[in-house]
Amino acid sequence: MRLPRDLSSAELIQTLKALGYRSTRQTGSHIRLMTDQHGEHHITIPQHNSLRIGTLSAILSDIADHFEMSREALTKNLFEKS
C-alpha cells in the first residue's frame, strides 16, 4: 500500500491512538509519544503540517518493528478505509 501524502503530524498522532500511543511531552517542534502495548515504546514525531514521505516511512518502520509486523501490514491496518 502506498503511504499517504500530505499527512500532518496531528493526523498521524490521532491515527496512532488506535495502537495505544499517547502524547507524553513536547520539546520545541517535536512531540514524544509512548505506548505500553507489547512493551514500552517511545517515538518522536516532528510537528509539521505535512510530514515528508521519508520521515513518515521511518516512523512507521519503527512502529512496525515494535509490533513485530511488516510496515506494509501496519500501513494497511492504519490507513486503509473500510
KEPAPA-111806 format. One record per atom (N, C-alpha, C): residue in one letter; chain; atom name; x, y, z. Coordinates in steps of 0.02 Angstrom, whole numbers. Layout:
N
+------+------+------+--------+--------+--------+
: code : unit : site :      u :      v :      w :
+------+------+------+--------+--------+--------+
:    a :    A :   CA :      X :      Y :      Z :
...
+------+------+------+--------+--------+--------+
! end
This chain:
82
+------+------+------+--------+--------+--------+
: code : unit : site :      u :      v :      w :
+------+------+------+--------+--------+--------+
:    m :    A :    N :     43 :    -59 :      0 :
:    m :    A :   CA :      0 :      0 :      0 :
:    m :    A :    C :     44 :     62 :      0 :
:    r :    A :    N :     24 :    111 :    -36 :
:    r :    A :   CA :     61 :    173 :    -42 :
:    r :    A :    C :     51 :    215 :     21 :
:    l :    A :    N :    104 :    249 :     42 :
:    l :    A :   CA :     98 :    292 :    101 :
:    l :    A :    C :     57 :    354 :     85 :
:    p :    A :    N :     17 :    378 :    133 :
:    p :    A :   CA :    -23 :    437 :    120 :
:    p :    A :    C :     20 :    499 :    111 :
:    r :    A :    N :      1 :    542 :     63 :
:    r :    A :   CA :     36 :    605 :     52 :
:    r :    A :    C :      1 :    660 :     91 :
:    d :    A :    N :     37 :    712 :    109 :
:    d :    A :   CA :      9 :    769 :    144 :
:    d :    A :    C :    -23 :    751 :    211 :
:    l :    A :    N :      6 :    703 :    246 :
:    l :    A :   CA :    -18 :    684 :    312 :
:    l :    A :    C :     15 :    730 :    364 :
:    s :    A :    N :    -24 :    763 :    404 :
:    s :    A :   CA :      4 :    807 :    455 :
:    s :    A :    C :     23 :    767 :    517 :
:    s :    A :    N :     64 :    797 :    559 :
:    s :    A :   CA :     83 :    763 :    621 :
:    s :    A :    C :     22 :    753 :    666 :
:    a :    A :    N :    -24 :    800 :    667 :
:    a :    A :   CA :    -85 :    794 :    708 :
:    a :    A :    C :   -127 :    734 :    684 :
:    e :    A :    N :   -132 :    725 :    618 :
:    e :    A :   CA :   -171 :    669 :    591 :
:    e :    A :    C :   -137 :    602 :    607 :
:    l :    A :    N :    -70 :    601 :    603 :
:    l :    A :   CA :    -34 :    540 :    620 :
:    l :    A :    C :    -41 :    523 :    693 :
:    i :    A :    N :    -36 :    572 :    737 :
:    i :    A :   CA :    -45 :    560 :    809 :
:    i :    A :    C :   -115 :    533 :    823 :
:    q :    A :    N :   -165 :    561 :    792 :
:    q :    A :   CA :   -234 :    538 :    801 :
:    q :    A :    C :   -241 :    466 :    777 :
:    t :    A :    N :   -209 :    449 :    721 :
:    t :    A :   CA :   -212 :    381 :    694 :
:    t :    A :    C :   -177 :    331 :    740 :
:    l :    A :    N :   -121 :    352 :    770 :
:    l :    A :   CA :    -82 :    307 :    812 :
:    l :    A :    C :   -116 :    293 :    880 :
:    k :    A :    N :   -167 :    332 :    897 :
:    k :    A :   CA :   -204 :    318 :    959 :
:    k :    A :    C :   -236 :    249 :    956 :
:    a :    A :    N :   -250 :    225 :    896 :
:    a :    A :   CA :   -279 :    157 :    889 :
:    a :    A :    C :   -231 :    103 :    913 :
:    l :    A :    N :   -166 :    119 :    912 :
:    l :    A :   CA :   -114 :     72 :    936 :
:    l :    A :    C :    -95 :     85 :   1008 :
:    g :    A :    N :   -130 :    130 :   1041 :
:    g :    A :   CA :   -117 :    144 :   1111 :
:    g :    A :    C :    -66 :    199 :   1124 :
:    y :    A :    N :    -45 :    234 :   1072 :
:    y :    A :   CA :      3 :    288 :   1081 :
:    y :    A :    C :    -31 :    349 :   1110 :
:    r :    A :    N :      4 :    382 :   1155 :
:    r :    A :   CA :    -21 :    444 :   1184 :
:    r :    A :    C :     37 :    494 :   1190 :
:    s :    A :    N :     21 :    556 :   1188 :
:    s :    A :   CA :     72 :    608 :   1192 :
:    s :    A :    C :     97 :    613 :   1264 :
:    t :    A :    N :    164 :    613 :   1273 :
:    t :    A :   CA :    192 :    619 :   1340 :
:    t :    A :    C :    225 :    686 :   1351 :
:    r :    A :    N :    253 :    716 :   1299 :
:    r :    A :   CA :    283 :    782 :   1307 :
:    r :    A :    C :    297 :    812 :   1238 :
:    q :    A :    N :    312 :    877 :   1239 :
:    q :    A :   CA :    332 :    912 :   1178 :
:    q :    A :    C :    392 :    956 :   1194 :
:    t :    A :    N :    442 :    950 :   1152 :
:    t :    A :   CA :    501 :    992 :   1158 :
:    t :    A :    C :    510 :   1028 :   1092 :
:    g :    A :    N :    501 :   1093 :   1092 :
:    g :    A :   CA :    505 :   1131 :   1030 :
:    g :    A :    C :    452 :   1107 :    981 :
:    s :    A :    N :    475 :   1088 :    922 :
:    s :    A :   CA :    428 :   1066 :    870 :
:    s :    A :    C :    426 :    989 :    864 :
:    h :    A :    N :    444 :    953 :    917 :
:    h :    A :   CA :    442 :    880 :    916 :
:    h :    A :    C :    397 :    855 :    972 :
:    i :    A :    N :    354 :    807 :    955 :
:    i :    A :   CA :    307 :    779 :   1003 :
:    i :    A :    C :    328 :    707 :   1017 :
:    r :    A :    N :    332 :    690 :   1080 :
:    r :    A :   CA :    352 :    623 :   1102 :
:    r :    A :    C :    289 :    583 :   1119 :
:    l :    A :    N :    283 :    523 :   1088 :
:    l :    A :   CA :    227 :    479 :   1101 :
:    l :    A :    C :    252 :    415 :   1134 :
:    m :    A :    N :    208 :    383 :   1172 :
:    m :    A :   CA :    226 :    321 :   1206 :
:    m :    A :    C :    167 :    274 :   1206 :
:    t :    A :    N :    181 :    209 :   1203 :
:    t :    A :   CA :    131 :    157 :   1211 :
:    t :    A :    C :    158 :    104 :   1258 :
:    d :    A :    N :    113 :     70 :   1292 :
:    d :    A :   CA :    131 :     14 :   1336 :
:    d :    A :    C :    112 :    -53 :   1305 :
:    q :    A :    N :     80 :    -52 :   1246 :
:    q :    A :   CA :     61 :   -114 :   1213 :
:    q :    A :    C :    123 :   -149 :   1186 :
:    h :    A :    N :    127 :   -213 :   1198 :
:    h :    A :   CA :    185 :   -254 :   1176 :
:    h :    A :    C :    250 :   -228 :   1207 :
:    g :    A :    N :    247 :   -201 :   1267 :
:    g :    A :   CA :    306 :   -172 :   1299 :
:    g :    A :    C :    307 :    -97 :   1286 :
:    e :    A :    N :    347 :    -62 :   1325 :
:    e :    A :   CA :    351 :     10 :   1319 :
:    e :    A :    C :    389 :     30 :   1256 :
:    h :    A :    N :    361 :     79 :   1219 :
:    h :    A :   CA :    393 :    103 :   1158 :
:    h :    A :    C :    381 :    178 :   1152 :
:    h :    A :    N :    434 :    215 :   1134 :
:    h :    A :   CA :    432 :    287 :   1125 :
:    h :    A :    C :    448 :    304 :   1053 :
:    i :    A :    N :    413 :    353 :   1025 :
:    i :    A :   CA :    430 :    380 :    960 :
:    i :    A :    C :    425 :    456 :    963 :
:    t :    A :    N :    462 :    489 :    920 :
:    t :    A :   CA :    462 :    562 :    915 :
:    t :    A :    C :    437 :    581 :    846 :
:    i :    A :    N :    389 :    627 :    845 :
:    i :    A :   CA :    360 :    650 :    782 :
:    i :    A :    C :    369 :    725 :    776 :
:    p :    A :    N :    398 :    749 :    720 :
:    p :    A :   CA :    404 :    821 :    710 :
:    p :    A :    C :    335 :    852 :    697 :
:    q :    A :    N :    324 :    910 :    725 :
:    q :    A :   CA :    259 :    942 :    717 :
:    q :    A :    C :    260 :    985 :    654 :
:    h :    A :    N :    238 :    953 :    598 :
:    h :    A :   CA :    236 :    986 :    533 :
:    h :    A :    C :    166 :    979 :    504 :
:    n :    A :    N :    148 :   1027 :    461 :
:    n :    A :   CA :     83 :   1023 :    428 :
:    n :    A :    C :     81 :    964 :    379 :
:    s :    A :    N :    138 :    948 :    349 :
:    s :    A :   CA :    142 :    892 :    303 :
:    s :    A :    C :    208 :    856 :    316 :
:    l :    A :    N :    203 :    793 :    338 :
:    l :    A :   CA :    263 :    754 :    352 :
:    l :    A :    C :    294 :    731 :    286 :
:    r :    A :    N :    360 :    732 :    282 :
:    r :    A :   CA :    394 :    707 :    222 :
:    r :    A :    C :    385 :    631 :    220 :
:    i :    A :    N :    385 :    604 :    160 :
:    i :    A :   CA :    375 :    533 :    150 :
:    i :    A :    C :    429 :    492 :    185 :
:    g :    A :    N :    491 :    513 :    181 :
:    g :    A :   CA :    545 :    477 :    214 :
:    g :    A :    C :    538 :    477 :    290 :
:    t :    A :    N :    516 :    533 :    318 :
:    t :    A :   CA :    505 :    537 :    390 :
:    t :    A :    C :    448 :    492 :    411 :
:    l :    A :    N :    393 :    494 :    374 :
:    l :    A :   CA :    336 :    451 :    388 :
:    l :    A :    C :    355 :    377 :    382 :
:    s :    A :    N :    393 :    361 :    331 :
:    s :    A :   CA :    415 :    292 :    321 :
:    s :    A :    C :    458 :    267 :    379 :
:    a :    A :    N :    504 :    309 :    403 :
:    a :    A :   CA :    547 :    290 :    459 :
:    a :    A :    C :    506 :    281 :    523 :
:    i :    A :    N :    458 :    324 :    535 :
:    i :    A :   CA :    415 :    319 :    595 :
:    i :    A :    C :    375 :    254 :    593 :
:    l :    A :    N :    345 :    240 :    535 :
:    l :    A :   CA :    304 :    180 :    528 :
:    l :    A :    C :    346 :    116 :    532 :
:    s :    A :    N :    407 :    118 :    505 :
:    s :    A :   CA :    452 :     60 :    510 :
:    s :    A :    C :    470 :     46 :    583 :
:    d :    A :    N :    483 :     99 :    621 :
:    d :    A :   CA :    500 :     91 :    692 :
:    d :    A :    C :    441 :     60 :    730 :
:    i :    A :    N :    381 :     84 :    716 :
:    i :    A :   CA :    321 :     58 :    749 :
:    i :    A :    C :    309 :    -14 :    728 :
:    a :    A :    N :    317 :    -30 :    664 :
:    a :    A :   CA :    307 :    -98 :    640 :
:    a :    A :    C :    356 :   -146 :    672 :
:    d :    A :    N :    419 :   -125 :    681 :
:    d :    A :   CA :    468 :   -167 :    715 :
:    d :    A :    C :    447 :   -181 :    787 :
:    h :    A :    N :    421 :   -130 :    821 :
:    h :    A :   CA :    399 :   -138 :    890 :
:    h :    A :    C :    342 :   -189 :    894 :
:    f :    A :    N :    294 :   -185 :    849 :
:    f :    A :   CA :    237 :   -230 :    850 :
:    f :    A :    C :    249 :   -295 :    812 :
:    e :    A :    N :    311 :   -305 :    789 :
:    e :    A :   CA :    332 :   -366 :    754 :
:    e :    A :    C :    286 :   -382 :    695 :
:    m :    A :    N :    278 :   -333 :    652 :
:    m :    A :   CA :    239 :   -342 :    591 :
:    m :    A :    C :    274 :   -304 :    535 :
:    s :    A :    N :    254 :   -317 :    473 :
:    s :    A :   CA :    285 :   -281 :    417 :
:    s :    A :    C :    257 :   -210 :    414 :
:    r :    A :    N :    296 :   -166 :    384 :
:    r :    A :   CA :    272 :    -97 :    377 :
:    r :    A :    C :    211 :    -95 :    332 :
:    e :    A :    N :    208 :   -138 :    281 :
:    e :    A :   CA :    151 :   -140 :    236 :
:    e :    A :    C :     87 :   -159 :    273 :
:    a :    A :    N :     93 :   -209 :    317 :
:    a :    A :   CA :     34 :   -231 :    356 :
:    a :    A :    C :     12 :   -175 :    404 :
:    l :    A :    N :     60 :   -141 :    435 :
:    l :    A :   CA :     43 :    -86 :    480 :
:    l :    A :    C :      9 :    -30 :    441 :
:    t :    A :    N :     37 :    -12 :    384 :
:    t :    A :   CA :      8 :     42 :    342 :
:    t :    A :    C :    -63 :     25 :    321 :
:    k :    A :    N :    -73 :    -37 :    301 :
:    k :    A :   CA :   -141 :    -59 :    281 :
:    k :    A :    C :   -189 :    -55 :    340 :
:    n :    A :    N :   -166 :    -77 :    398 :
:    n :    A :   CA :   -207 :    -76 :    459 :
:    n :    A :    C :   -226 :     -5 :    479 :
:    l :    A :    N :   -179 :     42 :    473 :
:    l :    A :   CA :   -191 :    110 :    496 :
:    l :    A :    C :   -228 :    154 :    446 :
:    f :    A :    N :   -213 :    147 :    381 :
:    f :    A :   CA :   -236 :    195 :    332 :
:    f :    A :    C :   -287 :    171 :    281 :
:    e :    A :    N :   -298 :    105 :    278 :
:    e :    A :   CA :   -346 :     80 :    229 :
:    e :    A :    C :   -416 :     93 :    253 :
:    k :    A :    N :   -456 :    122 :    210 :
:    k :    A :   CA :   -526 :    138 :    228 :
:    k :    A :    C :   -569 :     78 :    216 :
:    s :    A :    N :   -612 :     65 :    264 :
:    s :    A :   CA :   -657 :      6 :    260 :
:    s :    A :    C :   -715 :     19 :    214 :
+------+------+------+--------+--------+--------+
! end
